[in-house]
Amino acid sequence: MILESIRMAWQNIRHNKLRSFLTVLGIVIGVAAIIALISMVQGVMGAINQKFIGLGAGKLSVQVTGTALKEGLSSQDLERLEGISSVCGLSPNLSVTAPVRMNGQTVEDVTVLGKSHVYFREEAPAIKSGRALTALDASAHSRVCLIGEDTERAHFLGGSALGRTITLHGVDFTVVGVTDRSRAVDAMFLTGEDLVILPYEAMMSLLGQDSLGAVDLYLRDSAQMDAAVEETKSILRQAFNYREGAFSIINMDSLTKVLRELQAMMEALLIGIASIALLVGGIGIMNMMLVSVSERTTEIGLRKALGAEPRRIQLQFLLESMFLSLLGGLIGAVGGVLCTLLASAVIGVSCSVSFGAILLGVGFSAAVGILFGFAPARKASRLNPIEALRH
């Protein structure tokens, strides 16, 4: 009985190809939208998440605004912070924009960063040539620096900058390394293409500073993040005499958690928006099935007069409705995959097709077919055969 109902339902759909296609168009658009939007959101949010991880997972960033009596962190404060059991090292953050003389010309608006050797050890920014800063550079007060790959290319005429001298605020520094632009060093601080990295002690001396306004703490294990935050807060509160607003702590792990929550919210919102198209498609299916019941009233009356059971007639119309919605779901799935691949190529972000999104879209389309096809199928099964034959 079921196989016969399936065959008859499929024949009725094939006999009205254009009307069936126009009916399922809303389902196609809805399913394609669900798959494409979820896949693109996951791809984009994944790329953003990787950027945050690149800034340092398992890292605490301390920003100090200070008080009237104490502007920033002293060397004693740094020692206490570095003494936290879960901290394996720290690196101060200094950043200014200044003119730098290199290769016989003065380059304006160069981003100059002050870092320690710990930064290069923990975050391992890509070095194109030369070496990174070392602990020996700090202890020996060496006047060395690294520059960016773009800076080397633009101001050293395509030659190597290693061993060359640059001048900042009248002080000469020897270039010992060139960073690879494929992974920009602290890109959030860059204001232009030119970059110079100095040992933070040398930079503090140049700027005449005796305290620091920002420092990154690197943890041995990100699972110890909460304990490290509490210990850091305790030390900083004592350092600034428990004044409110003297410092802030940015937890990169908590930012990635917020991003994941934001991704879930965006996916739910986009699914809700795309579901409207599915509901519109469901209404279209219901409308077509009601018209089909009216057109086939005589056929239904004849079948019932010959002994067809109401549940068999109901099953046939319900199968037609479900076939229409599944057909739309499958076409929409293909369209969603193609849209995802196209969007990935256009925006330059790797967007892998979500298998869960495909199941959700196709499953939702089948549910819509059953839900909106039930009323017409029920109406067809309850027709009076005598009145139907008079139609």
MILUMKE-153002 format. One line per 2 residues: number of its first residue (from 0); for each residue x, y, z of C-alpha. Coordinates in steps of 0.1 Angstrom, whole numbers. Layout:
NUM) X:Y:Z  ...
//
This chain:
0) 0:0:0  28:24:10
2) 48:18:-22  17:23:-44
4) 9:56:-25  45:67:-31
6) 43:59:-68  11:78:-72
8) 23:108:-52  55:110:-74
10) 34:107:-106  12:136:-96
12) 42:158:-89  58:149:-122
14) 26:158:-141  28:194:-127
16) 65:201:-130  63:239:-132
18) 38:243:-105  57:220:-82
20) 89:239:-88  74:273:-81
22) 58:258:-50  91:245:-35
24) 110:277:-44  105:291:-9
26) 118:259:6  149:260:-18
28) 157:296:-8  152:289:29
30) 174:258:30  201:274:9
32) 201:304:32  203:283:64
34) 233:263:50  251:292:35
36) 247:316:64  256:291:91
38) 287:280:72  298:315:65
40) 293:326:101  313:297:113
42) 341:304:88  343:341:96
44) 340:337:133  366:309:131
46) 390:333:114  384:360:140
48) 389:335:167  422:325:152
50) 432:361:152  425:364:189
52) 444:331:196  473:346:176
54) 473:376:200  479:351:228
56) 458:323:242  468:317:278
58) 479:354:282  468:382:305
60) 472:417:293  474:443:321
62) 466:480:312  475:506:338
64) 459:541:340  476:548:373
66) 468:573:401  480:607:410
68) 507:592:432  518:563:409
70) 516:565:372  526:530:362
72) 543:497:371  578:499:386
74) 605:472:382  595:459:417
76) 559:455:405  572:435:375
78) 592:412:397  562:405:419
80) 540:398:389  567:375:374
82) 568:357:407  532:345:404
84) 535:307:404  514:302:373
86) 533:329:353  562:317:331
88) 572:351:319  561:387:311
90) 567:412:284  561:449:287
92) 542:467:259  555:500:247
94) 544:517:215  551:551:200
96) 551:566:165  583:584:157
98) 606:595:128  635:570:123
100) 666:576:102  675:546:81
102) 697:541:51  705:579:49
104) 668:591:49  643:600:76
106) 612:579:76  582:595:93
108) 555:578:113  573:546:121
110) 556:523:147  582:516:174
112) 575:488:198  593:479:230
114) 594:442:238  613:417:259
116) 629:384:248  600:367:266
118) 576:379:239  596:362:212
120) 599:330:232  562:328:240
122) 544:341:209  571:331:184
124) 565:357:157  578:347:124
126) 614:359:117  623:362:80
128) 660:366:86  684:372:115
130) 673:366:151  649:376:178
132) 657:396:209  675:376:237
134) 679:378:274  716:387:267
136) 705:418:248  686:430:279
138) 714:422:304  741:438:282
140) 719:468:274  726:461:237
142) 714:487:212  699:463:188
144) 665:461:170  643:442:146
146) 625:458:116  595:447:95
148) 599:430:62  580:459:44
150) 604:484:61  634:465:48
152) 620:463:13  609:499:11
154) 640:516:27  669:494:20
156) 665:492:-18  657:455:-18
158) 689:446:0  694:430:34
160) 691:453:65  709:429:88
162) 739:446:104  728:481:92
164) 722:510:116  691:530:122
166) 688:561:143  660:569:167
168) 660:600:189  697:604:181
170) 706:569:193  720:543:169
172) 706:507:168  719:478:149
174) 694:457:130  697:420:140
176) 665:406:126  636:411:102
178) 601:400:110  580:382:84
180) 549:402:73  529:369:70
182) 524:373:108  525:409:118
184) 539:416:152  512:430:174
186) 493:442:144  468:461:167
188) 496:486:174  506:493:138
190) 496:527:124  515:522:91
192) 537:498:72  569:506:89
194) 579:488:121  608:488:145
196) 611:466:176  635:476:204
198) 643:460:238  619:476:261
200) 646:488:285  663:507:257
202) 630:522:247  622:533:282
204) 655:550:284  649:568:251
206) 614:580:262  627:589:297
208) 602:566:314  607:549:347
210) 573:531:348  552:510:324
212) 516:513:314  511:479:299
214) 524:444:303  516:409:291
216) 517:379:315  522:345:299
218) 508:315:318  523:280:321
220) 488:265:317  457:283:305
222) 437:262:330  452:283:358
224) 438:315:342  413:323:370
226) 438:318:398  464:340:379
228) 438:367:374  431:368:412
230) 468:369:421  474:396:396
232) 445:417:409  458:413:445
234) 493:425:435  481:454:415
236) 456:465:442  485:467:467
238) 507:485:442  481:512:436
240) 468:515:472  435:498:464
242) 424:528:442  395:519:419
244) 401:522:381  439:522:384
246) 443:492:362  424:467:340
248) 431:431:331  422:416:297
250) 418:379:296  423:366:260
252) 406:333:269  375:351:281
254) 374:371:248  375:339:228
256) 347:325:250  326:356:243
258) 333:352:206  319:316:207
260) 288:328:225  284:356:199
262) 287:330:171  260:308:187
264) 237:339:190  244:349:154
266) 237:314:141  204:312:160
268) 194:347:147  202:337:111
270) 184:304:114  154:323:126
272) 155:347:96  160:319:71
274) 132:299:87  108:326:76
276) 115:316:40  108:280:49
278) 75:289:65  66:309:34
280) 75:278:14  54:257:37
282) 24:280:31  30:276:-6
284) 29:239:-3  -3:240:17
286) -19:262:-9  -9:239:-38
288) -21:208:-20  -55:225:-12
290) -58:234:-49  -48:198:-58
292) -75:184:-35  -101:207:-52
294) -89:196:-87  -90:159:-78
296) -122:159:-59  -139:136:-85
298) -109:112:-84  -110:111:-46
300) -147:104:-46  -142:76:-72
302) -114:60:-52  -135:61:-20
304) -165:47:-38  -143:18:-49
306) -133:11:-14  -101:32:-8
308) -96:38:29  -95:74:41
310) -60:68:57  -46:57:24
312) -59:88:6  -45:109:35
314) -11:91:32  -9:98:-5
316) -15:135:-2  8:137:28
318) 36:119:8  31:144:-21
320) 36:173:4  66:156:19
322) 81:149:-15  78:185:-25
324) 94:198:6  123:172:5
326) 129:180:-32  131:217:-23
328) 154:208:6  178:188:-15
330) 179:215:-42  184:241:-15
332) 212:220:0  231:220:-33
334) 225:257:-36  237:264:-1
336) 269:245:-7  275:264:-39
338) 268:297:-22  292:289:6
340) 320:280:-18  313:312:-38
342) 312:334:-7  344:318:6
344) 362:327:-27  349:362:-27
346) 356:372:9  388:353:11
348) 379:333:42  379:295:44
350) 342:286:49  337:248:52
352) 302:235:46  286:226:79
354) 272:190:77  250:199:107
356) 236:229:88  227:205:59
358) 209:181:82  191:210:99
360) 180:225:66  168:193:50
362) 152:180:82  134:213:87
364) 121:212:51  107:177:57
366) 90:188:89  75:218:70
368) 61:194:44  45:172:70
370) 32:201:90  17:221:62
372) 6:190:42  -14:175:70
374) -44:198:67  -50:193:29
376) -44:155:33  -69:154:62
378) -94:173:41  -90:149:11
380) -95:119:34  -127:132:49
382) -145:141:16  -179:125:13
384) -177:102:-18  -212:110:-30
386) -206:148:-29  -172:143:-44
388) -186:124:-74  -212:152:-80
390) -184:177:-82
//
